[in-house]
Amino acid sequence: MKATRRRFLAWGYGAGIGLGFDFARRANARQPNFAVSFDAAVENYTPLADYSFGTGAAPRGATRIADADILASFFNHWAANLRSPTATINTENQRYMPFSSRENFVFAEDALELTATLPHGGGLGSVVVTANAAGSRTLAVSDASAICVGRVVSFGERQLANQHVTLGCGIRGKLADGDSVTLSFDLSATGQEAITLSETVSATSTHRALAQILVDRINADARLSALGIAAIKGTSPGSYWITYPRLNNPGGPPFGRAANGSMQWLSLSAGRNGSVTHERKASVFLTWVTGREGNNITLNHPVTAQAGQKLHLMPSKMMERSDAYQGISATIPLADTEGLEIGQAVTFGYNDRQYRPIVSKTVDSITVNDGVNVTEGLFVTSQPIWLAKVAAEVKNSNIMTFEAIPAGVSVGQQVIRQDTNPNNNVKVVAIDRTSSPQKVTLSGRVTMPVDGTALFHPPIHSGQIWSKVGYTPGEFGRDWIALELKCDLPDSADIGAWPAFWLFRDPYQLTDMPTPKDSASEIDMTDLFVYWSNLSTNSHRPANGKPTTEIYRNTAFHNGEYVVGNNMGLKTRKIQAIWSTDQVFYYIDGILVWARNFTYNRSARAQIAANLAVGTTSPNFTGNGFFPLDFSRFPMKFRLRRLRILAAAD
């Protein structure tokens, strides 16, 4: 399957999208032709730098970066605009480490692996599978006594056959005679026709019975079963779940829904007629326990396992409300609250973008710090995160005090202030629960107001590189600059991984430029959010400059077959861009995917950066559960193979 390529005229290309193309301003010899590949566009460019990462032989003309000492000759381990090497930008969870950290900067033969690690584990241990299972939801394990219903589990690294998507659906509202609910399964990625199921409602129907009918019909459909699509009745009266595996399509295209290993090959629409409400609410890429009897556990989707294999237990729990939706409330009824702690953070699907602490609980409900909107089909997820308000203002001190420190807080965890870009993650080095108020001692000094909330989470370490040389078009006869990173991005199973290849530099931190008049622009060649829902794949955007206008959009990538489910981490990719003072062109594997007019603020030369962030506590991102809930995914890797920088004059 080939990408759709079209050249668009100055007045736009229809579909209501105006390009704002100033032809007289843009016409020049070097502007890339929309129809040609990246290699063709830069054929006559001059190399400025060429770095080959890894201990193996470098290509001819490339500089071999084979160890930390050589790396430090050309790159820094932190950005010039940040106040410390461990600082983060978007309230991220990781703590960036120096090049001397061999666990986070791993030199393989063919790549430098920026590696995210969880130094002290963080899981709850593991159990052993005691009998073979083939496509079954039931699993026999050595000891299920410590496994509560809802517990997130994992078979470990790269168990592709056991990685499924779970879609949460819900039926609610008034049921009246003649109403109907429908489910449409778009199977075009498999080359098959769509399947639509419809069920008529009567006034005597119940939400629970209607959901069960849909579950039974899905499981009875031979075509759906052949594709691994299955359904399960949920906990709420009108909730049900639909699960499906990765796409098995070895001959598929390199991108998109039909690509081998795609996680978003199935497009599901939940429809209705009449007063009833029928919605597809959540998309989750996790495995969890839905039932337990003796040493047999039931999972949310079928798995294949061998006797002797380990099943890893995670500190998170997946739940649903146990009653019908009653409106916004701080108290959420649950089937049980086993394994939940006061102060532990929970999230409520995409309807609530905050980590909310549990302030009280009973055997069948939790109460959080504010009202939330939790309808049928949304998952309530406990996080490996703990929140507590400080008992007194903290002024540049390494001591914080609390009325009560949550039981889940432990030595070695990182701590930041909730809802604030921390700029520096510090760690817990001591805990005193015997004093009044209770005390936490930190590895560094912090400041927090009297009403501030401290957020504690597992200690995640990672790596990044920033070029020592800054670049900007329009200098030294370089009107156009091209960049290409050959790399292996984290797999979409690595929930929380956030790799980026981008350009930025804060002009107020520079010494090699005149005093700037405005802030430097940001250009993201890739800013890959690996949410637990895997709905966001690749983000290309210039930012922080003057207003931008689009001049080209490859519709196959942006609203066609290459966007949904495009698993960038399934093969080695080339992430590329061509950049001038007023334009930027973005490519993936040589294919132009987007181009924009924008003015680059040349007050400062931009650093070239590659980094592997891991999740964030920012409300901008937590709506999709952007935290690594499956700790068996560590170590996560962003493998840098080769970085090329080229330039040309008009």
C-alpha positions as a printed Julia matrix, in Angstrom:
650×3 Matrix{Float64}:
   0.0     0.0    0.0
   1.48    3.34  -1.05
   0.89    6.74   0.49
  -1.36    9.12  -1.39
   0.72   11.99  -2.78
  -0.86   15.13  -4.22
   0.51   18.51  -5.15
  -1.83   21.29  -4.15
  -2.26   24.7   -5.73
  -2.06   28.07  -4.02
  -5.8    28.32  -3.41
  -6.14   25.12  -1.41
  -7.19   21.56  -2.01
 -10.84   21.35  -1.11
 -12.48   19.61   1.83
 -12.77   22.99   3.52
  -9.02   23.21   4.25
  -7.33   26.47   3.22
  -3.59   26.31   2.65
  -2.68   29.99   2.82
   0.06   29.37   0.25
   1.94   32.56  -0.67
   3.39   31.39  -3.97
   5.54   34.45  -4.66
   7.13   34.21  -1.23
   7.78   30.46  -1.36
   8.95   29.93  -4.91
  12.65   29.05  -4.82
  14.97   26.47  -6.24
  15.31   24.37  -3.1
  11.72   24.07  -1.94
  10.99   20.33  -1.86
   8.64   18.98  -4.47
   5.64   17.45  -2.7
   5.8    14.38  -4.94
   9.4    13.34  -4.35
  11.06   11.37  -1.55
  13.29   12.8    1.14
  16.4    11.3   -0.49
  15.52   12.92  -3.82
  14.84   16.26  -2.16
  18.27   16.36  -0.45
  20.25   14.74  -3.26
  22.48   17.78  -3.75
  22.7    18.9   -0.13
  26.08   19.15   1.61
  26.67   17.06   4.77
  27.25   19.1    7.94
  27.44   16.17  10.37
  26.93   12.43  10.21
  26.89   10.36  13.41
  26.77    6.57  13.43
  25.85    5.19  16.86
  27.07    1.82  18.11
  30.23   -0.2   18.56
  30.22   -1.63  15.04
  31.83   -0.16  11.95
  30.49    3.22  10.81
  29.37    3.92   7.23
  31.9     5.69   5.09
  32.18    9.36   6.03
  30.24    9.02   9.28
  31.6     9.74  12.76
  31.48    6.62  14.91
  29.89    7.2   18.36
  30.9     4.01  20.15
  31.13    4.98  23.83
  30.15    7.62  26.37
  33.4     9.58  25.99
  32.96   10.01  22.24
  29.27   10.81  22.77
  30.21   13.59  25.19
  32.43   15.17  22.53
  29.44   15.96  20.33
  26.41   15.89  22.64
  25.3    17.0   26.09
  23.16   14.86  28.37
  20.79   17.7   29.11
  19.36   20.75  27.35
  20.89   24.2   27.63
  17.53   25.68  28.61
  16.98   23.5   31.69
  18.26   24.37  35.12
  19.71   20.97  36.0
  20.62   17.7   34.27
  17.75   15.84  35.97
  15.12   18.41  35.0
  12.04   17.49  33.01
   9.92   19.55  30.66
   6.3    18.34  30.71
   5.94   17.1   34.3
   7.39   13.83  33.07
   8.02   10.94  35.43
  11.55   10.0   34.49
  14.8    11.34  35.91
  17.39   11.91  33.18
  20.79   10.44  33.91
  24.35   11.43  32.87
  26.24    9.63  30.08
  28.15    7.7   32.75
  24.96    5.74  33.52
  25.59    2.56  31.56
  22.06    1.3   32.18
  20.51    4.31  30.44
  23.05    4.76  27.64
  23.66    1.3   26.2
  26.0     0.97  23.22
  24.94   -1.99  21.09
  26.76   -2.94  17.93
  24.28   -1.12  15.7
  22.8     1.59  17.96
  22.91    3.76  21.04
  20.0     2.64  23.17
  18.44    5.44  25.21
  17.04    3.17  27.89
  14.35    3.8   30.49
  14.77    1.7   33.62
  12.94    1.11  36.87
  15.89    0.55  39.24
  13.97   -0.99  42.13
  11.47   -3.07  40.21
   8.07   -1.91  41.36
   5.91   -4.93  40.64
   4.32   -7.22  43.19
   6.34  -10.27  42.23
   5.17  -13.13  40.02
   3.45  -16.5   39.98
   4.14  -19.52  37.79
   1.75  -20.9   35.2
   1.17  -24.58  36.07
  -0.65  -25.82  32.94
  -0.5   -25.05  29.23
  -3.19  -22.71  27.89
  -4.03  -22.08  24.23
  -6.41  -19.22  23.44
  -8.05  -19.44  26.84
  -9.12  -16.79  29.35
  -8.59  -19.24  32.23
  -5.1   -19.81  33.58
  -3.85  -22.17  36.29
  -1.13  -20.63  38.47
   1.02  -21.76  41.38
  -0.61  -19.52  44.0
  -3.5   -17.14  43.35
  -4.09  -16.22  46.99
  -2.46  -12.79  46.62
  -4.07  -11.98  43.27
  -7.14   -9.79  43.61
  -9.75   -9.36  40.91
  -8.76   -6.42  38.72
  -5.02   -6.88  39.27
  -2.99   -5.96  36.16
  -0.74   -8.83  35.06
   1.79   -9.34  32.29
   3.64  -12.12  30.53
   6.68   -9.89  30.16
   8.64   -8.47  27.29
   7.46   -8.84  23.7
   4.78  -11.48  24.21
   2.99  -10.24  21.1
   0.47  -13.07  20.95
  -0.8   -12.14  24.41
  -1.25   -8.43  23.71
  -4.88   -7.47  23.17
  -6.92   -4.28  23.04
  -9.96   -4.04  25.32
 -12.76   -1.66  24.32
 -15.16   -0.59  27.04
 -18.76   -0.07  25.89
 -21.85    0.97  27.8
 -25.64    1.07  27.52
 -27.59    3.46  29.73
 -30.56    5.79  29.76
 -34.25    5.15  29.2
 -35.29    2.0   27.34
 -38.42    2.32  25.21
 -40.29    0.05  22.79
 -38.79    0.25  19.32
 -35.41    1.64  20.37
 -32.39   -0.17  18.98
 -28.65   -0.47  19.53
 -26.12   -1.34  16.85
 -22.47   -2.38  16.66
 -20.51   -1.94  13.44
 -17.19   -3.73  13.02
 -15.01   -2.2   10.27
 -12.78   -5.08   9.13
 -11.33   -3.39   6.04
  -7.78   -3.77   7.4
  -8.21   -7.53   7.01
  -9.73   -7.25   3.54
 -13.14   -8.34   4.79
 -16.52   -6.65   4.67
 -17.93   -4.9    7.73
 -20.21   -6.7   10.18
 -23.14   -4.9   11.79
 -25.13   -6.29  14.69
 -28.46   -4.74  15.67
 -30.77   -5.43  18.59
 -34.25   -4.01  19.14
 -35.17   -2.78  22.63
 -38.44   -3.09  24.5
 -39.66   -1.15  27.5
 -39.33   -4.28  29.61
 -35.67   -4.81  28.66
 -32.91   -4.18  31.18
 -29.49   -2.69  30.51
 -27.83   -5.83  31.85
 -29.86   -8.18  29.66
 -29.32   -6.05  26.56
 -25.55   -5.92  27.12
 -25.48   -9.7   27.61
 -27.37  -10.24  24.34
 -24.74   -8.22  22.46
 -21.97  -10.18  24.16
 -23.57  -13.48  23.15
 -24.07  -12.37  19.56
 -20.47  -11.24  19.21
 -19.13  -14.51  20.61
 -21.44  -16.54  18.34
 -20.29  -14.84  15.14
 -17.86  -17.15  13.34
 -16.16  -14.37  11.34
 -15.46  -12.31  14.45
 -14.23  -15.36  16.36
 -11.86  -16.27  13.52
 -10.22  -12.85  13.93
  -9.86  -13.29  17.69
 -12.62  -10.78  18.51
 -14.46  -11.67  21.72
 -16.83  -10.01  24.19
 -17.26  -10.1   27.98
 -20.05   -8.76  30.19
 -18.71   -6.0   32.44
 -19.41   -5.13  36.06
 -21.83   -2.23  35.56
 -25.39   -3.18  34.55
 -25.03   -1.89  30.99
 -21.3    -2.35  30.42
 -19.57   -4.89  28.22
 -16.06   -5.25  26.82
 -14.82   -6.21  23.37
 -11.28   -7.58  23.03
  -9.13   -8.3   20.0
  -5.45   -9.22  19.38
  -2.75   -7.56  17.32
  -3.25   -7.99  13.6
  -1.45  -10.99  12.13
  -0.67   -9.77   8.62
   2.98  -10.55   7.69
   2.52   -9.27   4.14
   0.89   -6.04   5.19
   2.08   -2.48   4.51
   4.78   -0.77   6.61
   2.27    1.66   8.15
  -1.26    1.85   9.3
  -4.25   -0.2   10.26
  -3.35   -3.1    7.98
   0.29   -3.26   9.06
   1.45   -6.5   10.64
   1.15   -6.13  14.4
  -1.23   -3.17  14.24
  -3.2    -2.64  17.44
  -5.88   -0.41  15.91
  -6.88   -2.47  12.9
 -10.44   -2.8   14.19
 -12.69    0.24  14.0
 -15.79   -0.18  16.16
 -18.86    2.1   16.13
 -21.59    1.87  18.77
 -24.88    3.32  17.54
 -28.46    3.66  18.77
 -31.91    4.86  17.8
 -34.39    6.3   20.28
 -33.88    7.41  23.87
 -31.33    4.74  24.84
 -27.64    5.71  25.06
 -25.05    3.32  23.59
 -21.38    4.35  23.57
 -17.89    3.04  23.04
 -16.13    4.69  25.98
 -12.6     3.42  26.5
  -9.7     1.68  24.78
  -7.19   -0.1   26.99
  -4.08   -2.12  26.19
  -3.6    -4.15  29.36
  -4.23   -7.61  30.77
  -5.99   -7.99  34.11
  -7.72  -10.56  36.3
 -11.53  -10.72  36.04
 -12.13  -13.75  38.26
 -10.43  -16.1   40.72
 -11.34  -19.58  41.93
  -8.75  -21.49  43.89
  -5.52  -21.29  41.9
  -7.34  -20.64  38.64
  -7.66  -17.07  37.41
  -9.73  -15.64  34.57
  -8.35  -12.82  32.42
 -10.03  -10.11  30.34
  -8.89  -11.69  27.07
  -7.66  -15.06  25.77
  -3.97  -15.91  26.19
  -1.51  -18.6   25.23
   0.92  -19.76  27.93
   3.14  -22.71  28.78
   3.59  -24.46  32.09
   6.55  -22.96  33.93
   6.09  -19.5   32.4
   6.03  -16.51  34.78
   3.04  -14.24  35.14
   4.11  -10.87  36.53
   1.86   -9.02  38.97
   1.6    -5.23  38.71
   0.62   -2.69  41.41
  -2.36   -1.36  39.39
  -5.95   -2.54  39.38
  -8.63   -2.21  36.66
 -12.21   -1.72  37.88
 -15.67   -0.51  36.85
 -18.44    1.09  38.86
 -20.77   -1.62  40.15
 -24.08    0.22  39.72
 -25.77    2.22  36.98
 -24.55    5.77  36.38
 -26.09    8.18  38.9
 -24.41   11.44  37.87
 -21.28   13.25  39.06
 -20.13   12.08  42.48
 -16.98   11.78  44.56
 -18.05    8.31  45.77
 -17.76    5.47  43.28
 -19.34    2.07  44.06
 -17.08   -0.87  43.17
 -17.42   -4.65  43.34
 -14.62   -4.63  45.93
 -11.77   -2.43  47.12
  -9.21   -5.14  47.82
  -5.67   -3.89  47.26
  -6.58   -0.17  47.28
  -4.98    2.25  49.75
  -5.85    5.65  51.2
  -3.81    8.25  49.32
  -3.43    6.05  46.24
  -4.17    7.79  42.94
  -6.97    6.64  40.66
  -7.99    7.75  37.17
 -11.41    7.62  35.54
 -10.95    7.16  31.81
 -10.88   10.24  29.62
 -13.67   12.03  31.51
 -11.26   13.12  34.23
  -7.74   14.33  33.49
  -6.5    14.29  37.07
  -4.85   11.78  39.32
  -7.28   11.79  42.24
  -6.36   10.41  45.68
  -8.57    7.97  47.54
  -9.58    9.82  50.72
 -11.73    7.03  52.19
 -13.04    3.61  51.28
 -15.47    0.89  52.34
 -15.55   -2.73  51.24
 -17.5    -1.76  48.11
 -16.79    1.92  47.35
 -14.09    4.57  47.24
 -14.35    8.31  47.78
 -11.93   10.66  46.03
 -11.19   14.34  46.58
 -13.71   15.7   44.04
 -16.76   14.73  42.0
 -16.12   12.68  38.85
 -18.22   11.58  35.9
 -17.93    7.78  35.67
 -20.38    6.22  33.22
 -20.79    2.62  32.09
 -17.9     1.49  29.9
 -15.29    3.66  31.63
 -12.54    2.01  33.65
 -11.5     3.06  37.14
  -7.75    2.48  37.36
  -5.61    2.52  40.48
  -2.13    3.85  39.79
   1.29    3.15  41.36
   1.15    6.77  42.54
   0.45    8.23  46.0
  -0.7    11.75  46.87
  -0.55   13.65  50.15
  -0.95   17.31  51.17
   1.95   18.76  53.12
   1.22   19.72  56.73
   3.23   22.94  56.5
   4.85   25.14  53.88
   8.17   23.83  52.57
  10.78   26.55  51.92
  13.87   25.33  50.09
  14.14   22.33  52.38
  14.79   18.61  52.05
  12.17   17.84  54.74
   8.43   17.6   54.09
   5.84   16.97  56.82
   2.44   15.29  56.57
  -0.45   14.48  58.87
  -0.24   10.93  57.5
   2.12    9.49  54.91
   0.3     7.04  52.57
   1.23    3.41  53.18
   2.44    3.04  49.59
   5.16    5.71  49.94
   8.6     4.12  50.25
  12.29    5.0   50.2
  13.65    5.38  46.67
  10.48    6.79  45.15
  10.57   10.06  43.24
   8.51   12.99  44.48
   7.23   16.09  42.71
   4.57   18.7   43.36
   1.3    17.71  41.68
   0.13   19.81  38.71
   3.37   21.76  38.57
   6.26   21.31  36.17
   8.81   20.17  38.74
  11.99   21.03  36.8
  13.77   18.67  39.15
  12.74   15.27  40.44
  14.07   14.38  43.89
  13.92   11.07  45.72
  12.75    9.87  49.1
  15.76    8.92  51.25
  14.05    8.44  54.65
  10.53    8.14  56.14
   9.51    8.75  59.74
   5.92    7.69  60.49
   6.45    7.81  64.27
   6.81   11.58  64.57
   3.97   14.09  64.66
   3.66   15.37  62.02
   5.2    12.55  60.0
   8.34   13.35  58.0
   9.81   12.52  54.6
  13.47   13.32  53.92
  14.42   14.03  50.3
  17.6    13.84  48.24
  17.35   17.54  47.36
  15.66   20.76  48.4
  12.14   21.67  47.32
   9.64   24.47  47.83
   5.92   23.82  48.28
   3.04   25.99  49.56
   1.0    25.0   52.58
  -1.79   23.62  50.38
   0.64   21.83  48.05
   0.21   18.15  47.19
   3.24   15.9   46.96
   3.08   13.16  44.35
   5.17   10.0   44.92
   5.83    7.46  42.18
   8.31    4.7   41.28
  11.85    5.89  40.4
  12.18    5.87  36.61
  15.56    6.68  35.01
  16.16    7.44  31.34
  18.5     9.09  28.83
  18.61   11.93  26.33
  21.14   13.62  24.04
  21.36   17.27  22.92
  23.75   18.44  20.21
  26.5    20.78  21.34
  26.34   22.55  18.0
  23.32   24.73  17.3
  21.76   25.04  13.86
  19.59   27.6   12.14
  18.73   28.24   8.47
  19.79   31.54   7.0
  23.36   31.49   8.37
  26.62   30.74   6.58
  24.83   30.31   3.24
  22.64   27.53   4.64
  19.13   28.42   3.52
  17.83   24.88   3.98
  18.77   22.32   6.64
  17.79   18.66   6.47
  17.79   16.19   9.34
  17.41   12.42   9.37
  17.34   10.06  12.34
  17.42    6.34  11.64
  16.02    4.7   14.74
  13.94    2.02  16.41
  11.1     3.52  18.42
   9.56    1.78  21.43
   6.81   -0.68  20.68
   3.23    0.38  21.33
   3.18   -2.19  24.13
   5.54    0.07  26.07
   2.74    2.05  27.67
   4.02    5.41  28.89
   7.05    5.53  26.57
   7.42    9.0   25.06
  10.29    9.17  22.55
  11.01   12.43  20.77
  13.34   13.73  18.05
  13.12   17.49  17.98
  14.73   20.95  17.76
  14.72   23.54  20.52
  16.95   25.85  22.49
  16.17   28.58  24.97
  17.93   31.73  23.69
  18.39   33.15  27.17
  20.77   30.32  28.04
  23.11   30.82  25.07
  26.5    32.46  24.86
  27.13   32.03  21.12
  24.39   34.39  19.89
  23.54   38.08  20.35
  20.97   38.97  23.01
  17.73   37.47  21.68
  14.55   39.39  21.05
  12.16   36.46  21.19
  12.05   32.8   22.09
  13.42   30.09  19.85
  10.99   27.99  17.84
  10.37   24.32  18.56
  10.14   21.74  15.79
   9.09   18.18  16.63
  10.1    15.67  13.97
   8.47   13.03  16.11
   6.78   13.33  19.48
   5.39    9.84  19.91
   2.86    9.41  22.69
   2.51    5.73  23.53
  -0.68    5.93  25.56
  -2.25    2.84  27.02
  -4.96    3.33  24.38
  -2.36    3.67  21.58
  -4.61    6.15  19.8
  -1.84    8.71  19.3
   0.99    7.61  17.08
   3.09   10.39  15.63
   2.85   14.13  16.17
   4.53   16.55  13.78
   4.26   20.19  14.69
   6.29   23.36  14.71
   5.59   25.31  17.89
   6.37   28.55  19.71
   6.98   30.48  16.5
   4.65   32.89  14.74
   1.3    31.64  13.38
   1.63   28.77  10.91
  -0.29   27.71   7.81
  -0.47   24.29   6.26
   0.77   23.9    2.67
   0.63   20.11   2.31
  -1.05   17.22   4.08
  -0.65   13.6    3.12
  -4.23   12.54   3.77
  -3.28    8.87   4.03
  -1.3     9.7    7.18
  -3.52   12.32   8.77
  -7.06   11.05   8.24
  -6.67    7.9    6.23
  -5.35    4.38   6.49
  -1.91    5.25   7.92
  -2.93    7.01  11.11
  -5.07    4.74  13.24
  -3.02    1.9   14.65
   0.21    2.93  12.96
   2.7     1.12  15.15
   5.9     3.06  14.56
   7.91    0.7   16.73
   7.44   -2.44  14.64
  10.4    -1.78  12.34
  13.41    0.5   11.91
  12.23    3.95  10.8
  13.75    7.07   9.3
  12.35   10.28  10.82
  13.22   13.23   8.58
  12.65   16.94   8.1
  13.69   19.74   5.75
  13.71   23.15   7.36
  14.11   26.75   6.19
  13.59   30.12   7.82
   9.9    30.01   6.93
   8.97   26.42   6.08
   9.25   22.91   7.47
   8.62   19.61   5.68
   8.13   16.38   7.66
   8.85   12.86   6.36
   8.58    9.28   7.63
  10.68    6.69   5.82
  11.14    9.11   2.94
   7.44    9.87   2.48
   6.32   13.49   2.88
   3.54   13.54   5.46
   3.13   17.23   6.27
   4.46   20.68   5.34
   3.84   24.08   6.86
   4.73   27.72   6.45
   6.05   29.09   9.71
   8.6    31.66  10.72
  11.51   30.22  12.63
  12.67   32.65  15.31
  16.38   32.84  14.59
  17.34   34.52  17.85
  19.07   31.3   18.82
  20.46   28.3   17.06
  18.47   25.17  17.83
  19.88   22.12  19.54
  19.01   18.74  18.05
  17.58   16.46  20.72
  16.59   12.82  21.07
  15.12   11.69  24.37
  13.04    8.94  25.91
  10.59   10.37  28.42
   8.3     8.03  30.35
   4.79    9.21  31.12
   3.73   12.4   32.82
   1.6    13.63  35.68
   0.42   16.63  33.67
  -3.39   17.01  33.3
  -2.71   17.63  29.59
  -1.91   13.95  29.1
  -3.23   11.85  31.98
  -6.71   11.53  30.49
  -5.41    8.54  28.54
  -3.65    6.97  31.5
  -0.2     8.08  30.46
   1.76    6.14  33.08
   3.66    2.83  32.73
   1.21    0.49  34.43
   2.96   -2.65  33.16
   6.38   -2.58  34.81
   7.49   -5.7   32.95
   7.93   -3.43  29.89
  11.1    -2.05  31.48
  13.71   -1.57  30.22
  12.13    0.5   27.43
  14.43    1.43  24.55
  14.72    4.21  21.96
  17.49    2.93  19.66
  19.41    5.64  17.78
  21.24    4.23  14.75
  22.34    7.2   12.64
  21.83   10.97  12.67
  22.54   13.02   9.55
  22.47   16.83   9.22
  22.72   18.36   5.74
  22.4    21.86   4.28
  21.94   23.71   0.99
  21.65   27.24  -0.32
  18.81   28.5   -2.52
